[in-house]
Amino acid sequence: MNIRKNDTVQVLSGKDKGKQGKVQKTIPEGKKLIVEGINVATCHVKPQKQGEEGGIIRREIPIYACKVIRVCPKCGKTTRPAYKFVDGKKVRVCKKCGAEN
């Protein structure tokens, strides 16, 4: 998977198409991501302990990584990943502006 935690991504399809958000967590086994403010569902929660409150909460649920594209932090455009070697290390670069991320 070419998207990492704290990357800014834009949604390509679905109910949140065009929205941008920050990746909070990656789930490599299922090729999914949890993105802040994207794919939000309401969940009904029962109180688990005495004195605790239940209710309806909103939480982000995972979205497939193939439905998002990374946004370059420097130029702000969406870009597919490109890599190059710098001092023997593999680094990600923006295809549009050439900035290293």
Secondary structure, 3 states (H helix, E strand, C coil): CCCCCCCEEEECCCCCCCCEEEEEEEECCCCEEEECCCCEEEEEECCCCCCCCCEEEEEECCEEHHHEEEECCCCCCECCEEEEEECCEEEEEECCCCCEC
